[in-house]
């Protein structure tokens, strides 16, 4: 048996909840929330913790900490805290309900776009289930180095990435647009097309997810295909070239897989920091894009 393996059975909730409690040491009130989610499943689902890859995912702050095994329809965790388990169980309900993941698509940005639209539907489902929704960002990407970390005038990785419009910056903007719990600080010299990708992708994800519930997978899938076709025509990412710095690394490392997600794969996010709500970033006067993006995506934008 796989480590921490449990069976989530909507027809045997007592056993399912008992297995969750024993495997993941969850509090009684938390089990009640997970129980409500399991009732949404059309049939039993197996879930386990992948400890082999857990360490890897701990070092990827922007990566989801769970996935679906599309060969076995199992739910695989890379972390077993309550937030991860809750999100994983809700997204598994969407997966079983027929929401398209596009997993296996050769274009990574397409998968990331689908992930972003999924997260917005998931947020709506959490509200319907009475589960608290994280409204404030958990992390900030793109802030300049602190004075004690580097010289203020020195280039930093995120700035290097966003000042050029190429394959690397396109991919990373789609990934960041899909992270509704990550705030992005754009340096003043951000390339306009890089910002455009981020803005268009976020808005398109919202349009795909707008007003949908668990039973609306057919509408979601149709919208998803339509938006991806529009974005493909708008940005034509297949014609974008990798940046010179990435080509040099590909020559050195022979790692063509870096083209899928170059910035994360190369560790270009030391700029990622936990969001400190007690001392929010006041970047409007230095960042001409901040207020513009806030106008496009108000906090009360209905989903």
Backbone as CSV, one residue per row, in Angstrom:
resi,resn,N_x,N_y,N_z,CA_x,CA_y,CA_z,C_x,C_y,C_z
1,UNK,0.849,-1.202,0.000,0.000,0.000,0.000,0.878,1.243,0.000
2,UNK,0.437,2.278,-0.742,1.189,3.515,-0.806,1.067,4.271,0.514
3,UNK,2.049,5.084,0.791,2.117,5.819,2.052,0.892,6.725,2.221
4,UNK,0.263,6.676,3.381,-0.888,7.519,3.708,-2.014,7.373,2.685
5,UNK,-2.214,6.213,2.172,-3.272,5.996,1.182,-4.627,5.881,1.876
6,UNK,-5.613,6.588,1.341,-6.975,6.531,1.863,-7.941,6.402,0.689
7,UNK,-9.128,5.903,0.987,-10.185,5.825,-0.014,-11.290,6.798,0.371
8,UNK,-11.603,7.695,-0.551,-12.641,8.699,-0.330,-13.915,8.208,-1.014
9,UNK,-14.816,7.689,-0.209,-16.003,7.016,-0.745,-17.259,7.788,-0.348
10,UNK,-17.969,8.377,-1.319,-19.193,9.121,-0.980,-20.296,8.231,-0.418
11,UNK,-20.180,6.924,-0.618,-21.177,5.994,-0.107,-20.800,5.421,1.259
12,UNK,-19.614,5.780,1.754,-19.172,5.319,3.072,-18.372,6.455,3.710
13,UNK,-19.080,7.500,4.063,-18.420,8.709,4.560,-17.730,8.486,5.899
14,UNK,-18.306,7.652,6.746,-17.725,7.441,8.068,-16.327,6.821,7.948
15,UNK,-16.208,5.813,7.108,-14.904,5.176,6.925,-13.920,6.137,6.262
16,UNK,-14.388,6.912,5.306,-13.531,7.870,4.612,-12.971,8.895,5.586
17,UNK,-13.829,9.425,6.419,-13.403,10.437,7.386,-12.454,9.836,8.418
18,UNK,-12.733,8.610,8.840,-11.863,7.937,9.804,-10.465,7.727,9.216
19,UNK,-10.398,7.320,7.955,-9.101,7.124,7.308,-8.337,8.443,7.192
20,UNK,-9.038,9.517,6.845,-8.395,10.829,6.760,-7.835,11.256,8.112
21,UNK,-8.619,11.044,9.155,-8.186,11.440,10.498,-6.935,10.683,10.921
22,UNK,-6.913,9.384,10.661,-5.778,8.561,11.077,-4.537,8.833,10.236
23,UNK,-4.716,9.051,8.933,-3.570,9.213,8.051,-2.950,10.600,8.154
24,UNK,-3.789,11.623,8.325,-3.284,12.989,8.222,-3.482,13.824,9.477
25,UNK,-3.909,13.198,10.565,-3.987,13.856,11.868,-4.774,15.164,11.786
26,UNK,-6.012,15.078,11.330,-6.844,16.258,11.133,-7.802,16.453,12.298
27,UNK,-8.134,17.716,12.573,-9.045,18.048,13.665,-10.478,17.692,13.275
28,UNK,-11.333,17.509,14.279,-12.708,17.081,14.059,-13.472,18.077,13.188
29,UNK,-13.299,19.398,13.463,-14.032,20.393,12.679,-13.561,20.433,11.226
30,UNK,-12.293,20.106,11.008,-11.772,20.071,9.634,-12.321,18.868,8.875
31,UNK,-12.506,17.784,9.577,-13.049,16.584,8.939,-14.475,16.814,8.444
32,UNK,-15.228,17.637,9.157,-16.581,17.946,8.716,-16.594,18.653,7.369
33,UNK,-15.633,19.559,7.170,-15.523,20.259,5.890,-15.166,19.291,4.774
34,UNK,-14.198,18.426,5.012,-13.776,17.470,3.985,-14.890,16.477,3.673
35,UNK,-15.665,16.145,4.686,-16.802,15.224,4.487,-17.786,15.807,3.463
36,UNK,-18.060,17.125,3.586,-18.989,17.767,2.655,-18.470,17.714,1.222
37,UNK,-17.170,17.816,1.066,-16.594,17.766,-0.286,-16.728,16.364,-0.866
38,UNK,-16.473,15.344,-0.059,-16.507,13.967,-0.557,-17.907,13.592,-1.038
39,UNK,-18.932,14.199,-0.446,-20.296,13.894,-0.887,-20.532,14.296,-2.342
40,UNK,-19.657,15.137,-2.894,-19.807,15.585,-4.287,-19.264,14.561,-5.282
41,UNK,-18.545,13.548,-4.803,-17.901,12.595,-5.708,-18.924,11.608,-6.269
42,UNK,-18.809,11.276,-7.554,-19.730,10.286,-8.137,-19.347,8.854,-7.803
43,UNK,-18.111,8.628,-7.371,-17.652,7.274,-7.032,-16.409,7.385,-6.152
44,UNK,-15.970,6.296,-5.530,-14.806,6.346,-4.646,-13.530,6.757,-5.370
45,UNK,-12.645,7.428,-4.621,-11.375,7.916,-5.148,-10.264,7.539,-4.171
46,UNK,-9.131,7.127,-4.700,-7.967,6.826,-3.874,-7.039,8.037,-3.830
47,UNK,-6.533,8.350,-2.646,-5.612,9.468,-2.466,-4.406,8.989,-1.657
48,UNK,-3.214,9.467,-2.026,-2.027,9.117,-1.248,-1.022,10.252,-1.295
49,UNK,-0.047,10.194,-0.403,1.032,11.179,-0.330,2.251,10.648,-1.062
50,UNK,2.763,11.438,-1.991,3.978,11.087,-2.724,5.168,11.716,-2.011
51,UNK,5.741,10.982,-1.067,6.845,11.520,-0.282,8.119,11.667,-1.099
52,UNK,8.258,10.879,-2.154,9.457,10.940,-2.980,9.616,12.320,-3.605
53,UNK,8.509,12.879,-4.100,8.560,14.179,-4.769,8.181,15.341,-3.855
54,UNK,7.828,15.052,-2.606,7.404,16.114,-1.691,8.499,17.139,-1.465
55,UNK,9.733,16.688,-1.325,10.855,17.612,-1.095,11.045,18.531,-2.281
56,UNK,10.925,17.973,-3.481,11.058,18.779,-4.694,10.017,19.891,-4.715
57,UNK,8.776,19.562,-4.402,7.715,20.562,-4.464,7.808,21.582,-3.349
58,UNK,8.422,21.226,-2.235,8.655,22.200,-1.174,9.566,23.323,-1.646
59,UNK,10.424,23.025,-2.615,11.356,24.022,-3.142,10.798,24.778,-4.339
60,UNK,9.533,24.529,-4.678,8.870,25.232,-5.781,7.697,26.014,-5.202
61,UNK,7.941,27.243,-4.756,6.903,27.979,-4.008,5.646,28.257,-4.810
62,UNK,5.722,28.318,-6.137,4.555,28.650,-6.936,3.813,27.428,-7.470
63,UNK,4.357,26.251,-7.235,3.753,25.031,-7.787,2.630,24.518,-6.890
64,UNK,1.584,23.947,-7.520,0.546,23.281,-6.744,1.143,22.074,-6.035
65,UNK,0.596,21.760,-4.870,1.150,20.678,-4.053,0.330,19.395,-4.163
66,UNK,-0.337,19.223,-5.302,-1.080,17.992,-5.576,-1.270,17.878,-7.077
67,UNK,-1.636,16.676,-7.522,-1.914,16.460,-8.938,-2.854,15.277,-9.089
68,UNK,-3.318,15.045,-10.314,-4.135,13.879,-10.622,-3.298,12.910,-11.439
69,UNK,-3.392,11.642,-11.103,-2.793,10.609,-11.946,-3.846,10.241,-12.990
70,UNK,-3.669,10.741,-14.221,-4.699,10.552,-15.240,-4.749,9.114,-15.751
71,UNK,-3.762,8.296,-15.393,-3.797,6.888,-15.783,-4.640,6.055,-14.811
72,UNK,-4.611,6.431,-13.532,-5.321,5.659,-12.515,-6.478,6.433,-11.877
73,UNK,-6.593,7.729,-12.190,-7.595,8.614,-11.574,-7.393,8.740,-10.068
74,UNK,-6.155,8.589,-9.626,-5.831,8.791,-8.214,-5.497,10.250,-7.952
75,UNK,-5.707,10.660,-6.720,-5.324,11.989,-6.260,-3.998,11.862,-5.516
76,UNK,-2.994,12.624,-5.942,-1.641,12.508,-5.400,-1.267,13.808,-4.693
77,UNK,-0.934,13.710,-3.419,-0.519,14.866,-2.626,1.001,14.952,-2.560
78,UNK,1.503,16.192,-2.554,2.920,16.424,-2.291,3.106,17.148,-0.960
79,UNK,2.000,17.464,-0.325,2.000,18.072,1.005,0.678,17.682,1.641
80,UNK,0.667,17.544,2.972,-0.553,17.033,3.609,-1.117,17.979,4.663
81,UNK,-0.935,19.290,4.484,-1.587,20.242,5.372,-3.052,20.393,4.973
82,UNK,-3.848,20.994,5.826,-5.292,21.078,5.610,-5.636,21.846,4.340
83,UNK,-4.980,22.973,4.089,-5.297,23.771,2.908,-5.061,22.979,1.630
84,UNK,-3.948,22.253,1.576,-3.643,21.457,0.393,-4.680,20.357,0.194
85,UNK,-5.019,19.651,1.271,-5.996,18.567,1.169,-7.358,19.106,0.740
86,UNK,-7.766,20.243,1.307,-9.061,20.832,0.948,-9.106,21.189,-0.532
87,UNK,-8.085,21.911,-1.005,-8.049,22.299,-2.419,-7.986,21.074,-3.321
88,UNK,-7.206,20.084,-2.912,-7.060,18.874,-3.720,-8.395,18.138,-3.845
89,UNK,-9.130,18.036,-2.742,-10.408,17.323,-2.783,-11.437,18.058,-3.646
90,UNK,-11.446,19.385,-3.570,-12.392,20.134,-4.396,-12.043,19.999,-5.870
91,UNK,-10.770,20.125,-6.205,-10.389,20.011,-7.614,-10.585,18.583,-8.125
92,UNK,-10.488,17.599,-7.233,-10.781,16.229,-7.647,-12.261,16.098,-8.000
93,UNK,-13.126,16.787,-7.264,-14.547,16.774,-7.605,-14.775,17.372,-8.991
94,UNK,-14.034,18.408,-9.330,-14.128,19.009,-10.660,-13.609,18.050,-11.726
95,UNK,-12.504,17.392,-11.409,-11.917,16.426,-12.350,-12.903,15.294,-12.641
96,UNK,-13.507,14.752,-11.595,-14.481,13.678,-11.766,-15.739,14.169,-12.469
97,UNK,-16.030,15.473,-12.307,-17.219,16.037,-12.919,-17.070,16.351,-14.392
98,UNK,-15.844,16.224,-14.925,-15.660,16.403,-16.358,-15.004,17.698,-16.787
99,UNK,-14.502,18.502,-15.847,-13.789,19.720,-16.211,-12.466,19.346,-16.884
100,UNK,-12.211,19.902,-18.057,-11.010,19.563,-18.827,-9.765,20.123,-18.165
101,UNK,-8.762,19.269,-17.980,-7.486,19.709,-17.398,-6.472,20.083,-18.472
102,UNK,-6.603,19.486,-19.659,-5.649,19.631,-20.768,-4.270,19.075,-20.411
103,UNK,-4.201,18.266,-19.342,-2.941,17.619,-18.985,-2.498,16.725,-20.136
104,UNK,-1.216,16.791,-20.453,-0.684,16.037,-21.571,-0.515,16.870,-22.823
105,UNK,-1.061,18.089,-22.820,-0.884,18.966,-23.965,0.586,19.340,-24.104
106,UNK,1.080,19.386,-25.317,2.498,19.666,-25.541,2.868,21.103,-25.204
107,UNK,1.904,21.997,-25.216,2.179,23.399,-24.898,1.863,23.640,-23.423
108,UNK,2.896,23.838,-22.637,2.717,23.975,-21.195,1.838,25.161,-20.837
109,UNK,1.920,26.240,-21.591,1.127,27.424,-21.258,-0.369,27.117,-21.341
110,UNK,-0.758,26.198,-22.213,-2.163,25.810,-22.343,-2.638,25.137,-21.054
111,UNK,-1.810,24.238,-20.511,-2.148,23.569,-19.251,-2.243,24.587,-18.119
112,UNK,-1.284,25.511,-18.073,-1.281,26.519,-17.015,-2.503,27.423,-17.109
113,UNK,-2.932,27.734,-18.321,-4.134,28.551,-18.486,-5.347,27.812,-17.918
114,UNK,-5.466,26.532,-18.238,-6.581,25.738,-17.708,-6.543,25.696,-16.182
115,UNK,-5.339,25.565,-15.619,-5.191,25.555,-14.157,-5.726,26.849,-13.552
116,UNK,-5.391,27.976,-14.183,-5.855,29.263,-13.674,-7.363,29.382,-13.687
117,UNK,-8.001,28.915,-14.758,-9.463,28.954,-14.830,-10.080,28.016,-13.800
118,UNK,-9.464,26.858,-13.587,-9.928,25.913,-12.567,-9.953,26.562,-11.189
119,UNK,-8.908,27.291,-10.870,-8.795,27.863,-9.529,-9.932,28.835,-9.241
120,UNK,-10.393,29.536,-10.258,-11.482,30.485,-10.059,-12.803,29.757,-9.818
121,UNK,-13.025,28.656,-10.520,-14.222,27.836,-10.246,-14.120,27.243,-8.849
122,UNK,-12.942,26.767,-8.489,-12.737,26.188,-7.159,-13.063,27.212,-6.069
123,UNK,-12.655,28.444,-6.263,-12.937,29.484,-5.266,-14.442,29.669,-5.092
124,UNK,-15.172,29.622,-6.190,-16.631,29.741,-6.117,-17.231,28.554,-5.363
125,UNK,-16.740,27.342,-5.636,-17.249,26.153,-4.955,-16.952,26.210,-3.458
126,UNK,-15.789,26.724,-3.089,-15.447,26.842,-1.674,-16.439,27.763,-0.956
127,UNK,-16.788,28.847,-1.603,-17.766,29.752,-0.983,-19.105,29.057,-0.819
128,UNK,-19.507,28.284,-1.819,-20.778,27.572,-1.729,-20.774,26.550,-0.601
129,UNK,-19.618,25.967,-0.325,-19.489,24.963,0.729,-19.214,25.583,2.095
130,UNK,-19.148,26.910,2.151,-18.889,27.585,3.411,-17.458,27.470,3.875
131,UNK,-16.544,27.282,2.936,-15.127,27.160,3.260,-14.465,28.521,3.079
132,UNK,-13.699,28.989,4.067,-13.044,30.295,3.927,-12.166,30.351,2.679
133,UNK,-12.213,31.489,2.015,-11.432,31.707,0.799,-10.330,32.717,1.081
134,UNK,-9.133,32.390,0.676,-7.998,33.289,0.848,-8.150,34.477,-0.096
135,UNK,-8.384,35.663,0.452,-8.604,36.847,-0.371,-7.324,37.654,-0.581
136,UNK,-6.403,37.559,0.351,-5.156,38.305,0.250,-4.070,37.424,-0.356
137,UNK,-3.120,38.020,-1.069,-2.045,37.213,-1.671,-1.183,36.541,-0.618
138,UNK,-0.782,35.299,-0.921,0.103,34.564,-0.024,1.562,34.892,-0.284
139,UNK,1.838,35.401,-1.481,3.218,35.688,-1.848,3.258,36.839,-2.837
140,UNK,4.408,37.465,-2.925,4.646,38.545,-3.874,5.832,38.164,-4.736
141,UNK,5.676,38.313,-6.044,6.743,37.998,-6.988,7.217,39.280,-7.659
142,UNK,8.514,39.422,-7.806,9.065,40.507,-8.593,9.594,41.687,-7.820
143,UNK,9.512,41.658,-6.481,10.032,42.774,-5.705,11.550,42.860,-5.847
144,UNK,12.099,44.073,-5.877,13.560,44.211,-5.932,14.207,43.611,-4.689
145,UNK,15.481,43.245,-4.777,16.167,42.707,-3.598,16.181,43.720,-2.461
146,UNK,16.132,43.237,-1.251,16.269,44.117,-0.095,17.688,44.679,-0.044
147,UNK,17.842,45.829,0.595,19.177,46.446,0.637,20.255,45.536,1.202
148,UNK,19.875,44.670,2.146,20.878,43.797,2.740,21.155,42.554,1.891
149,UNK,20.400,42.389,0.798,20.579,41.221,-0.062,21.410,41.523,-1.302
150,UNK,21.267,42.721,-1.855,21.990,43.069,-3.070,21.923,44.572,-3.250
151,UNK,22.759,45.098,-4.114,22.720,46.509,-4.419,21.423,46.832,-5.146
152,UNK,20.824,47.949,-4.763,19.529,48.307,-5.329,19.598,48.498,-6.838
153,UNK,20.730,48.916,-7.350,20.858,49.183,-8.780,21.194,47.944,-9.594
154,UNK,21.523,46.859,-8.913,21.920,45.642,-9.624,20.693,44.960,-10.226
155,UNK,20.842,44.310,-11.384,19.715,43.576,-11.973,19.279,42.436,-11.057
156,UNK,18.009,42.146,-11.061,17.523,40.992,-10.327,16.745,40.110,-11.295
157,UNK,16.630,38.810,-10.989,16.146,37.852,-11.987,14.812,38.204,-12.620
158,UNK,13.832,38.612,-11.807,12.515,38.873,-12.388,12.565,40.054,-13.348
159,UNK,13.319,41.076,-13.004,13.449,42.230,-13.893,14.097,41.815,-15.205
160,UNK,15.117,40.974,-15.116,15.759,40.469,-16.329,14.754,39.738,-17.199
161,UNK,13.862,39.000,-16.568,12.867,38.217,-17.301,11.860,39.110,-18.009
162,UNK,11.294,40.107,-17.303,10.144,40.840,-17.835,10.511,42.027,-18.716
163,UNK,11.766,42.376,-18.786,12.147,43.499,-19.660,12.294,43.060,-21.101
164,UNK,12.152,41.772,-21.377,12.228,41.259,-22.748,11.005,40.370,-23.009
165,UNK,10.408,40.535,-24.175,9.279,39.704,-24.567,9.796,38.553,-25.416
166,UNK,9.746,37.353,-24.857,10.257,36.175,-25.552,9.544,34.949,-24.995
167,UNK,10.025,33.779,-25.363,9.370,32.545,-24.938,9.347,32.404,-23.418
168,UNK,10.457,32.758,-22.772,10.538,32.609,-21.321,9.564,33.527,-20.604
169,UNK,9.532,34.803,-20.988,8.643,35.742,-20.300,7.178,35.435,-20.596
170,UNK,6.878,34.986,-21.818,5.491,34.607,-22.137,5.024,33.474,-21.231
171,UNK,5.804,32.406,-21.161,5.421,31.261,-20.332,5.232,31.672,-18.885
172,UNK,6.146,32.490,-18.380,6.057,32.815,-16.961,4.891,33.724,-16.650
173,UNK,4.510,34.589,-17.571,3.346,35.432,-17.332,2.065,34.604,-17.284
174,UNK,1.965,33.562,-18.099,0.790,32.693,-18.037,0.739,31.980,-16.690
175,UNK,1.885,31.488,-16.239,1.948,30.795,-14.950,1.537,31.728,-13.815
176,UNK,2.037,32.960,-13.832,1.704,33.911,-12.773,0.245,34.353,-12.862
177,UNK,-0.265,34.505,-14.069,-1.673,34.874,-14.215,-2.585,33.803,-13.628
178,UNK,-2.131,32.556,-13.648,-2.923,31.437,-13.117,-2.871,31.349,-11.599
179,UNK,-1.992,32.106,-10.962,-1.858,32.056,-9.501,-2.652,33.213,-8.895
180,UNK,-3.903,32.956,-8.566,-4.740,34.027,-8.043,-4.370,34.421,-6.616
181,UNK,-3.470,33.677,-5.982,-3.029,34.013,-4.627,-1.611,34.583,-4.618
182,UNK,-1.113,34.991,-5.779,0.235,35.567,-5.885,0.130,36.959,-6.491
183,UNK,0.646,37.953,-5.790,0.703,39.315,-6.323,1.992,39.480,-7.119
184,UNK,1.922,40.273,-8.165,3.085,40.469,-9.035,3.457,41.945,-9.044
185,UNK,4.714,42.230,-8.754,5.249,43.576,-8.859,5.992,43.681,-10.181
186,UNK,5.511,44.557,-11.065,6.158,44.751,-12.355,7.087,45.963,-12.284
187,UNK,8.369,45.775,-12.539,9.282,46.917,-12.571,8.848,47.924,-13.628
188,UNK,9.193,49.204,-13.462,8.764,50.233,-14.425,9.214,49.971,-15.857
189,UNK,10.323,49.262,-16.044,10.811,49.026,-17.402,10.338,47.677,-17.966
190,UNK,9.237,47.129,-17.416,8.641,45.910,-17.970,8.254,46.130,-19.427
191,UNK,8.529,45.146,-20.270,8.154,45.240,-21.681,6.627,45.264,-21.792
192,UNK,6.052,46.176,-22.587,4.586,46.272,-22.684,3.913,44.968,-23.092
193,UNK,4.530,44.185,-23.958,3.910,42.934,-24.389,3.928,41.901,-23.269
194,UNK,4.919,41.953,-22.403,4.948,41.043,-21.254,3.772,41.352,-20.335
195,UNK,3.555,42.625,-20.048,2.420,43.019,-19.228,1.105,42.644,-19.903
196,UNK,1.050,42.810,-21.217,-0.172,42.485,-21.955,-0.525,41.011,-21.816
197,UNK,0.472,40.128,-21.874,0.208,38.706,-21.704,-0.418,38.447,-20.342
198,UNK,0.169,39.008,-19.293,-0.343,38.806,-17.940,-1.785,39.302,-17.815
199,UNK,-2.042,40.509,-18.302,-3.367,41.108,-18.181,-4.399,40.331,-18.988
200,UNK,-4.093,40.021,-20.247,-5.035,39.297,-21.095,-5.320,37.904,-20.550
201,UNK,-4.280,37.219,-20.076,-4.471,35.863,-19.567,-5.354,35.859,-18.326
202,UNK,-5.126,36.786,-17.425,-5.946,36.835,-16.217,-7.407,37.113,-16.553
203,UNK,-7.620,38.054,-17.453,-8.991,38.374,-17.822,-9.655,37.198,-18.535
204,UNK,-8.917,36.527,-19.397,-9.481,35.382,-20.131,-9.827,34.241,-19.188
205,UNK,-8.995,34.000,-18.178,-9.299,32.968,-17.194,-10.597,33.286,-16.459
206,UNK,-10.781,34.554,-16.114,-12.010,34.953,-15.435,-13.226,34.750,-16.329
207,UNK,-13.074,35.031,-17.615,-14.187,34.867,-18.535,-14.572,33.394,-18.703
208,UNK,-13.585,32.513,-18.684,-13.877,31.078,-18.782,-14.643,30.604,-17.543
209,UNK,-14.240,31.069,-16.373,-14.805,30.570,-15.107,-16.065,31.301,-14.666
210,UNK,-16.404,32.400,-15.306,-17.462,33.286,-14.834,-18.775,32.549,-14.565
211,UNK,-19.213,32.580,-13.293,-20.543,32.105,-12.919,-20.771,30.615,-12.969
212,UNK,-19.719,29.807,-13.061,-19.898,28.369,-13.250,-19.869,27.609,-11.928
213,UNK,-20.687,26.532,-11.874,-20.742,25.641,-10.718,-20.215,24.269,-11.117
214,UNK,-20.301,23.336,-10.186,-19.745,22.008,-10.416,-20.413,21.293,-11.591
215,UNK,-21.664,21.567,-11.862,-22.363,20.887,-12.943,-22.192,21.525,-14.313
216,UNK,-21.349,22.556,-14.399,-21.243,23.317,-15.644,-19.981,22.984,-16.440
217,UNK,-19.551,21.729,-16.400,-18.281,21.388,-17.048,-18.334,21.557,-18.564
218,UNK,-19.485,21.311,-19.169,-19.570,21.443,-20.626,-19.386,22.900,-21.057
219,UNK,-19.978,23.813,-20.307,-19.807,25.239,-20.609,-18.345,25.628,-20.402
220,UNK,-17.771,25.178,-19.296,-16.367,25.475,-19.006,-15.467,24.988,-20.138
221,UNK,-15.640,23.751,-20.548,-14.767,23.174,-21.570,-14.901,23.908,-22.902
222,UNK,-16.126,24.287,-23.254,-16.341,25.008,-24.513,-15.694,26.392,-24.457
223,UNK,-15.877,27.085,-23.333,-15.244,28.399,-23.172,-13.727,28.280,-23.209
224,UNK,-13.214,27.234,-22.564,-11.769,27.042,-22.491,-11.164,26.911,-23.888
225,UNK,-11.753,26.072,-24.707,-11.254,25.877,-26.071,-11.339,27.176,-26.869
226,UNK,-12.440,27.886,-26.729,-12.629,29.126,-27.468,-11.591,30.172,-27.068
227,UNK,-11.352,30.332,-25.769,-10.389,31.324,-25.300,-8.967,30.968,-25.722
228,UNK,-8.633,29.699,-25.652,-7.284,29.288,-26.047,-7.039,29.552,-27.522
229,UNK,-8.041,29.349,-28.340,-7.893,29.645,-29.762,-7.685,31.142,-29.979
230,UNK,-8.417,31.945,-29.240,-8.287,33.396,-29.370,-6.903,33.866,-28.916
231,UNK,-6.440,33.323,-27.806,-5.138,33.721,-27.278,-3.999,33.238,-28.176
232,UNK,-4.182,32.072,-28.762,-3.183,31.561,-29.696,-3.040,32.522,-30.877
233,UNK,-4.160,33.006,-31.392,-4.115,33.945,-32.508,-3.554,35.301,-32.084
234,UNK,-3.857,35.702,-30.854,-3.433,37.013,-30.375,-1.928,37.075,-30.116
235,UNK,-1.374,36.026,-29.493,0.033,36.055,-29.084,0.940,35.149,-29.915
236,UNK,0.370,34.147,-30.557,1.132,33.231,-31.406,2.433,32.781,-30.726
237,UNK,2.345,32.152,-29.573,3.550,31.806,-28.806,4.480,30.829,-29.514
238,UNK,3.971,30.055,-30.470,4.847,29.102,-31.166,5.916,29.802,-31.979
239,UNK,5.732,31.085,-32.269,6.734,31.824,-33.043,7.732,32.566,-32.170
240,UNK,7.541,32.531,-30.855,8.458,33.232,-29.953,9.766,32.458,-29.824
241,UNK,10.854,33.193,-29.720,12.170,32.583,-29.581,12.603,32.562,-28.119
242,UNK,13.355,31.539,-27.709,13.926,31.548,-26.361,14.939,32.684,-26.239
243,UNK,15.106,33.255,-25.051,16.118,34.300,-24.867,17.525,33.714,-24.983
244,UNK,18.476,34.564,-25.252,19.860,34.101,-25.453,20.411,33.410,-24.225
245,UNK,20.063,33.924,-23.031,20.599,33.306,-21.814,20.089,31.871,-21.653
246,UNK,18.847,31.625,-22.119,18.303,30.279,-22.015,18.948,29.360,-23.050
247,UNK,19.184,29.863,-24.245,19.836,29.056,-25.282,21.236,28.643,-24.844
248,UNK,21.923,29.549,-24.166,23.267,29.214,-23.670,23.205,28.090,-22.645
249,UNK,22.187,28.152,-21.763,22.051,27.102,-20.751,21.627,25.785,-21.366
250,UNK,20.789,25.857,-22.395,20.393,24.624,-23.076,21.601,23.947,-23.709
251,UNK,22.506,24.747,-24.250,23.720,24.179,-24.826,24.571,23.518,-23.754
252,UNK,24.619,24.165,-22.591,25.466,23.655,-21.519,24.860,22.445,-20.827
253,UNK,23.538,22.493,-20.603,22.880,21.472,-19.794,22.160,20.418,-20.622
254,UNK,21.970,20.708,-21.910,21.177,19.813,-22.788,19.816,19.541,-22.161
255,UNK,19.220,20.587,-21.598,17.945,20.422,-20.903,16.809,21.067,-21.641
256,UNK,16.373,20.475,-22.717,15.298,21.066,-23.519,14.008,21.219,-22.719
257,UNK,13.856,20.446,-21.623,12.637,20.554,-20.832,12.510,21.927,-20.182
258,UNK,13.613,22.665,-20.100,13.551,24.000,-19.522,12.674,24.933,-20.341
259,UNK,12.487,24.616,-21.598,11.656,25.459,-22.444,10.204,25.462,-21.970
260,UNK,9.775,24.413,-21.274,8.397,24.337,-20.797,8.101,25.397,-19.742
261,UNK,9.047,25.597,-18.837,8.866,26.538,-17.739,10.243,27.050,-17.339
262,UNK,10.859,27.883,-18.170,12.260,28.232,-17.966,12.536,28.970,-16.672
263,UNK,11.694,29.932,-16.315,12.010,30.747,-15.154,11.966,29.944,-13.866
264,UNK,10.937,29.125,-13.690,10.860,28.296,-12.490,11.925,27.215,-12.503
265,UNK,12.118,26.589,-13.654,13.110,25.521,-13.753,14.510,25.975,-13.458
266,UNK,14.791,27.244,-13.744,16.131,27.770,-13.517,16.237,28.521,-12.194
267,UNK,15.180,28.464,-11.402,15.245,29.110,-10.092,15.272,30.618,-10.166
268,UNK,14.483,31.214,-11.069,14.508,32.656,-11.239,13.566,33.389,-10.299
269,UNK,13.136,32.721,-9.227,12.253,33.400,-8.311,12.792,33.485,-6.893
270,UNK,14.042,33.930,-6.729,14.415,34.327,-5.380,13.652,35.582,-4.988
271,UNK,13.002,36.209,-5.974,12.212,37.413,-5.736,10.868,37.079,-5.097
272,UNK,10.531,35.799,-4.980,9.267,35.394,-4.378,9.363,35.497,-2.861
273,UNK,8.439,36.235,-2.276,8.442,36.403,-0.818,7.040,36.178,-0.281
274,UNK,6.936,35.682,0.948,5.609,35.621,1.563,5.015,37.011,1.650
275,UNK,3.707,37.096,1.452,3.042,38.389,1.531,2.865,38.784,2.990
276,UNK,3.379,39.943,3.355,3.269,40.441,4.721,2.141,41.461,4.763
277,UNK,0.969,41.032,5.220,-0.189,41.914,5.194,-0.082,43.046,6.202
278,UNK,0.804,42.893,7.198,0.958,43.970,8.165,1.743,45.132,7.577
279,UNK,2.540,44.852,6.549,3.305,45.910,5.886,3.138,45.765,4.390
280,UNK,1.953,46.111,3.863,1.688,45.912,2.447,2.628,46.730,1.578
281,UNK,2.846,46.226,0.373,3.726,46.901,-0.566,3.015,48.108,-1.145
282,UNK,3.582,49.285,-0.974,3.035,50.494,-1.566,3.885,50.835,-2.774
283,UNK,3.499,50.266,-3.907,4.360,50.382,-5.081,3.770,51.284,-6.161
284,UNK,2.649,51.926,-5.901,1.981,52.680,-6.947,2.860,53.799,-7.501
285,UNK,3.557,54.502,-6.626,4.305,55.650,-7.118,5.502,55.226,-7.946
286,UNK,6.031,54.015,-7.716,7.188,53.538,-8.462,6.807,52.574,-9.569
287,UNK,5.590,52.085,-9.527,5.172,51.054,-10.478,3.942,51.534,-11.240
288,UNK,4.106,52.012,-12.464,2.974,52.579,-13.202,1.921,51.556,-13.579
289,UNK,2.229,50.246,-13.455,1.280,49.213,-13.860,0.384,48.764,-12.723
290,UNK,0.759,49.080,-11.487,0.049,48.534,-10.331,-1.413,48.976,-10.293
291,UNK,-1.648,50.279,-10.354,-3.019,50.783,-10.288,-3.817,50.345,-11.504
292,UNK,-3.167,50.268,-12.666,-3.832,49.844,-13.895,-4.385,48.429,-13.754
293,UNK,-3.580,47.522,-13.227,-4.003,46.134,-13.072,-5.097,46.021,-12.020
294,UNK,-5.007,46.811,-10.947,-6.043,46.767,-9.918,-7.397,47.230,-10.466
295,UNK,-7.374,48.181,-11.401,-8.620,48.622,-12.013,-9.240,47.516,-12.869
296,UNK,-8.384,46.719,-13.511,-8.877,45.641,-14.357,-9.439,44.487,-13.546
297,UNK,-8.862,44.252,-12.362,-9.254,43.095,-11.560,-9.641,43.532,-10.154
298,UNK,-10.775,44.197,-9.985,-11.195,44.605,-8.644,-11.481,43.397,-7.770
299,UNK,-11.337,43.592,-6.452,-11.525,42.493,-5.500,-12.941,41.952,-5.530
300,UNK,-13.919,42.801,-5.886,-15.300,42.326,-5.853,-15.783,41.846,-7.204
301,UNK,-14.874,41.562,-8.120,-15.251,41.048,-9.443,-15.949,39.705,-9.255
302,UNK,-17.223,39.568,-9.634,-17.961,38.337,-9.362,-17.420,37.172,-10.186
303,UNK,-17.443,35.992,-9.579,-17.049,34.773,-10.265,-18.236,33.839,-10.410
